[in-house]
Amino acid sequence: MEPADRTSLFNKLMDDVVIPGLHKCVVDHSAQVRHTIARMLSFLLRARPEKTSALEKFEPTLLTMLVTLSTDLTDEVTGVAEDCLAAVATHCLTNNSVAAVAGATGDETELTRYVGSMVPQMIPALISTTGHWTVTERCKALDTLAAVIKVCDGGVWDAATKMAFGGGGGAAAGKMEVDGEGEEEVGGGGAMGPFLPSVMDALCRVLQDDDAEVITAASHCAAALGASSQGPALLELVVPRIRGEGAGMDTPQNRTAGLLLLTAALGGEVGQGGGASYAMKRAVAEGEVVGASETVLAPAALRLSEALAEPGLMMMEDLTLTEALLDACTAMIRRAPAACSSLREFGSAGEEEFGAAAHTCSRLVRALVQIQGNAEVAPFNDAELSLAEDALAAVEEIGKAAGVADVSVVYSDHLDPIMDMLMALGEGEGDESMLSSSTPQLVRRATQSIRRRFVMIGGDWWRLVAIGDDW
């Protein structure tokens, strides 16, 4: 048999028999089987190339399986898999040629360097598996993806705190527009940087999965991504999705996906997910940050709040979208209260005196006001949902963070910018397509939600009454 024929036969046996068999063992019900397969995978990876050079083609697949075992639910399997990963990384860096990772500083661990070099072969397959027809495969792919993200940042959940503002380097994962002066690159670079848009798209899809277990796994993965050095880029890239920018993106489903991703990236609870995953609970128990930290969120809070109060988003009467909007507002307030809960300090020079935190707070309150106004009409009038009460609770959190006991102070303090935003919505300012037959009702609901619950005094109250009556 010719060498080429032997190679072809070997590859076929691996693809048709060995790899599927190993994969079944990785998800076997027996912890002892999973423990044994971790040691076997380590042997296969460390034996290359001196004894089994033909396995080089399958190295990314074998490594992915070993990373999957490092996310196991049993400490015994997790421990041996992590030890095996460390041994494999040391062996391969010592004996084999490992590609350099863009943006590497030289201070990374051996495991980070090794897995980072394999990311281009591992990530596309994992993203594809997140669409698998079985719940188990989708969850395993998401858990493995979260583990790869952590490893690529040196295993530190809150790596973005130290890398986001000058320490990341490397190619940018996305772009943002800065004050109308063109585009500025954002992102931490590194091994994951080039795959951030693809990972985001996959997470947006599975965060709307029909199965609660998949949603939980996707939330865990998004939290890992938010806490990584890709966190700042993720928060910038989610803004256009929430605003519905791009061809075919201005739909309730796409905007909802962006809102869910933002909530999950901040460590918040998403939809009907089954709660925190095992990996998330273990991280919290060890004192690690789950989701993007306040340090990362604060610089992006203003742009995010502008997206959450965007007129087009306010006009969409969709229950699922409204729930996601409420969750996103709440997640922002809880993760970065100082950046999202500032009261305005009125001055003689006008609004330009107010800081970014005050403007951020105004936009969050604007969104929460609309939720309260819509809550008592179809399709939002399901008493079990308690949207109005939950939105009010979010405003109360703003008040507590700002140090005020009376929540009406928050409304009255931000009344002027809220009214300006309502008038802009009613007039279709900047975008004629913003006008619709439902616009007057939306504006009226928002103003009436304040009038019903709180008694304003002086000129602000009469301005509120006048605007509400106009609509």
N, C-alpha and C positions, 0 to 999 in steps of 0.2 A: 504493500500500500504506500502510495506516495505521501510525503510529509504534509502536503497541502490537504490531502484527503483525511489524514489522521487528525489534523487540526480541526477540519470541518466536522468530523464525527464527534470529536471531543466537545466542541462548542455546542453541538446539537444535544448531546447527552446532558450537558450542564443545563442548557435552557429548558429541556423537556422533562428531565428527571431530577437532577440534583438540586437545582435552585428551588423548584416548587416543593420538594421534600424538606429542604432546610426552612423554607418559609412556613410550612405547616408546623414545624417544631418550634419556631419562634413564638407562635400563638397557641402552643399546646396547653392543655389544662393543667398538666403536671409541672409544678415548679422545678422538680428535679430534672425533667427533660429540658426545660428552658435553661437551667443552670449548666447542664452538660453541653448544650448547643452553643452557649456563649464561649465556653472553653474551646470547642471545636472551631468556631469561627476565628477565634484568636490564633489558633494554630495555623489555619489555612492562610490567614493574612500575613503571619510572621514567617511562614515557610517560603514565601515568594521573595526573590526570584530563583534562589539557588536550587530548589528542588522542584518547584511547581510553577515555572514561568508561564505556563499556559493559563494560569488563573489570573493573570494581570488584567485581562479584559473584564473580569468579574469582580475586581477589587471594590469598586463603588457599591455594588449590590451587596457584597458580603459586609462591608463596613456599615451600610445602612441598616442591615439586620442587627448588627452588634449595637448600634446606637439605639435601635428600637428596644432591645433588651435592657438598656440602661434606664429606660422609663418604666420598667416592670413594676407591678403593684407590690411585689415582695422584696423586702430589703436584701434577702439572700441573693436573689438573682440580680438585682440592681448593683449590689456590691461587687460581685464577680465580674459583671459586664463592665463596670467602670474601671476595675483593675485591668481587665483585658484590653480595654481601649487605650489605657495609658501604656501598656506593654507594646501594643501594636504601633502606637505613635513613635515611641522611642526606637523601636526596631527599624521602622520604615525611614525615619529621618536619618538614622545612622547608616543604613545599608543601601537605601534606594534614592533615586533622584526624585525629589518632591518639588513641585512647581511653587514658585513664590506667590504670595497673596498680595494683591494690590492694596496699598495703604498700610502694610505691615510695618510695625515700628521696631521689631527685633526683640521686644519684651514679652511677646506672647508665649504661652506654654507650648510644650511640644504637641499636645493634643489639639490645641487651637490651630497651630500651623498645619498639622497633618489633615485634620478634617476640613480646614479652610481650603486646602489645595484640592480637595475632592468635591467641594460644593458644586462646581459646574456640572458634574455628572450625577450628583445626588438630588439636587433640588427639583429639576424638571420631572423626574420620576415620582418624587413625593407629591408634587403638585397634581400630577395626573391621577395619583391614587386617591387624592381627596375627593375625586368624583366617582370612586368605585361604587358598585351597586350594593355592597354589604356595609352595614353600620360598623362592624368590627374593623374592616380595612380602612374605612374613612377615619375612624378614631385613631388607629395606630399610625396612620400617615401623619395626622395632625400632631400627635404626641411626639413622633420622631422629628418632625419639622421644628417643633418647639425646642427639642433637645439640641438639634443642630444649631439653631439660632443662639442658644445659650453657650454652646461650646465655642462658636465662632467669636464670641465676646469674652472668652476666657472663663466661662462658667459663671459670670457675674450678672445677676438679674438687672441691677441698676447701673450697668456700665455706661449708659447714656449720660449720667451725671458728670462723669469725668471726661467723657469723650466728645460730647455734643458741641462744645464751644472751644474748638481748637485742637483737641487731642485725637480726632479720628483720622483725618487725612484721607487720601485715596480718592477714587472717582466718585462723583456725585450720583446720588440715586434719583434725584428729581430736580425740578427748578421751581422757583417762585418769583412772582413779580413784586418788585420793591418800589413802592411809591411812584408807579408809572414810569420808572427809569429803566425799564428793560427787565431782564431776568438775571437772577442770582442763583448760583448752584447751592443746593442744600444736601445734607445727608452725611453719614459717617463713613461712606465708602466701605472698604474691607471686602471680604469674600461675599457677603450677602447683598451688598449695595446694588449690583447689576440686576439682581432678582427681586428687588423690593416691589416693583409694580406688579409682577406676576404673582408674587405671594399675596399682595393686597387683593388682587382680583379673586384669587382662590378663597381667601378668607371672607370676602364680601359674599361670595356664593354660599359657603357652608355655614355662615352665621345665620342664614335663613333656611337651614335644613329642617326637614320635618321631624327629625329625631332629636330629643333633648340631650342625649348622650353626645351626639356629634356637635351640637351647639356648645356644650361645655368644653369639649376638646378644642374647638375652634377659639373659644374665649381664652383658654389657657395659652394657645399659640399666639394670639393677638397680644396678650399681656406680655409674653416673653419678647415679642417684637417691639412693643412699646418701651420696654425696659432696657432694650439693647441699644447699641450705638446707632441703630437705624431709627430710634424713636423720634428725633426731631424731624427727619425726612418724612416719616410716616404721618406725623401730624400735619405737615405741610401738604402732602399729596392727597390727604383725605378731604381737604377743603373743596377742591373742584368737584369731587363726587357728591358731597353734601349739597353744593350749589347747583348740581345738575348740569355742569358744563361739559361740553363735548357732544358730538353727534349721537343722538338717541339716548342720552343719559338723563334727560330731564323728565324722569318718570318717578312715581312714588316708590316703586321697588328699588330703583338704583339709589335714590336719595336715602331710603331706609337702610340700605346696605352700608352706605357711608356712615350713617349715624350709629349703627350697630358696631361697626369697626372702631369708631372713635371711643365708644363706651367701653368696649372690651380692651382696647389698647391702654385705657386708663385704669384697668383693673376692676371695672364695674360689672354688675350682673346684667346679662343680656337675655331679654325675652323669657322664654320658657325653658331655659337651660337647667340642667340638673344640679346647679350649684357649683362650688369650687371642685376642681379635679383633685386627684390624689397628689399630683405633682405641685399644684398650687398650694394645697394645705401644708405640704411638707416645707415648701419655701417660706410660707408665713411663719411656721413653727420655728424655723431656723433664723428668723429675723430678716429675711430678704424682702426687698420691695417687689410687689407684684404689679406690673403695669408701669407706664411712664411716670416718673417722679414729678413732684412739684417744680423742681429745678428745670425740667425739660418742658413741662406744660406752660409755665408762666410766660415765656417769650412768645408762644404761639397762641395764647389765650384770646387776644384781641381778634386776630384773624378767624379763629374758630367761632367766637361769639358772633362775629359779623355773618358767618355762614349760617349759624343757627337761627339768626333773626332775618335771614334773607327774604325779601318780599315774596318771591315765588314759592318758597317753602311754606310761608305762612298761609298761602292761598290754597294749599292742597288739603282737601278734607278727606284724609285717609286715616283710619283708626290705627293701623299698624305703624304708619309713619309717625303719628302723633305720640304714640307710646315710646317709640325709639327716640324721638326728639326730647321727651321728658327725661328719659334715662340718660341721654347725653348731657343735658344741662345739669342734672343732678351729679353725674360723675365728675364733671368739671369743677363744680362748686366744692365737692368733697375732697378732690385731689389737690386743688390749689385755691383754698379759701381766700388767701391774701390777694391773689390775682383776679378773683372773680367776685369779691364781696365788698368792694370799696364804695363808700358813699361819696357823693359829689360835694366838693367844697366850693360854694358859689362865690364867684369873684366878679370884679367889675370889667374884666377884659374879655369875658365871653367864654365859650366852651373850650377854646384852645388851651385854657389854663388847666383843665381837668386831665388827670393822668390816664394812662392806658387802662389801669384797673377800673376806674370809674366808668369809662366807655364800655369796657367789657361787661361790667355789671348791668349797665343800662340795657344792653342787647339781650342779655340772659333774662332779665326781668320782662323785656318786651315779648320774648318767646313764651315765657311762662304765663304772661297775661293772656296771650291768645289761646293757650291751652285751656285756661280757666274759662274764657269766654265761649269756647266751642264745646265745652264739656257737657252742656245741658241740652244740646241739640243733636239730631241724627247726623251722622252715624255714631255719635259719641255718648249717647245718653243711656248706656248700660250702667246701672247703679253699682254693679259688682266691680267695675273698673276703677271708680273713684279717681278719675283723672284730675278733677278740680282740686280735690283734697291733697293729692300727691304734689300737684303744682304749687299749691299754697305752702306745703311743707318745705319745698325747695326754696321758696322765697323766705320762709322763716329761717332756713339754714344760712341764707345770705345775711339776714338780720343778726343772727347770733354771731357769725364771723365778724360782722362789722361792729359788734358791741352794742346793739340796740335791742331792747326788749319788745318794743311795739313794731310789728311788721308793717303797719301803715306808714311808718317813717321811711321804709325802703321805697314804697310806692310813691309817696309824695316827693321824696328826694330825687327820684329819677323820672318824674312826671313829664318834664319838658322834653327830654330826648325821646321818651316813649311816644308822646303826642306828635313830635316831628316825624317819627318813623311811621306812625299811623296815617298821617296826612300824605306822606310820600307814597304809601301803598294806595291810598284812595285816589291820588292824582296820577298814578302810574309814572312817577318821576323817573326819568332816564330810560324808560322802556315801555312803549305803548302797549306791548303784548301783555304787560302786567295787569291791565284792566280786564275785568270779567264781570259777568252778571252777579257773581257772588261777592265781589269786593265790598259793596256797601254793608252787607250782612257781617262780613268778617270784621270790618272796622267797628261796627256798632257793637258786636259781641265783646270786643276787646275793651271798649270804653265802658260798656255796661258792667263788665266783670269787676272793674274798679269801683264804679259808682255803687254797685250793690253791696260790696263788702266793706268799703272804707269811706270815711267822711273826711274829705279834704277841706281846707279852709282857705279863705282869701281868693285871690285872682285865679290861682291854679284850678280850684274847684269849678269856678264859673267857666273857665276855658274848657275844662273837661266836659261840662254839661253842654256847652255850645257845640263842640265838635261832635259829641255823640248824637245830639238832636239833628245836626246837619245831615247825618247819614241815616 
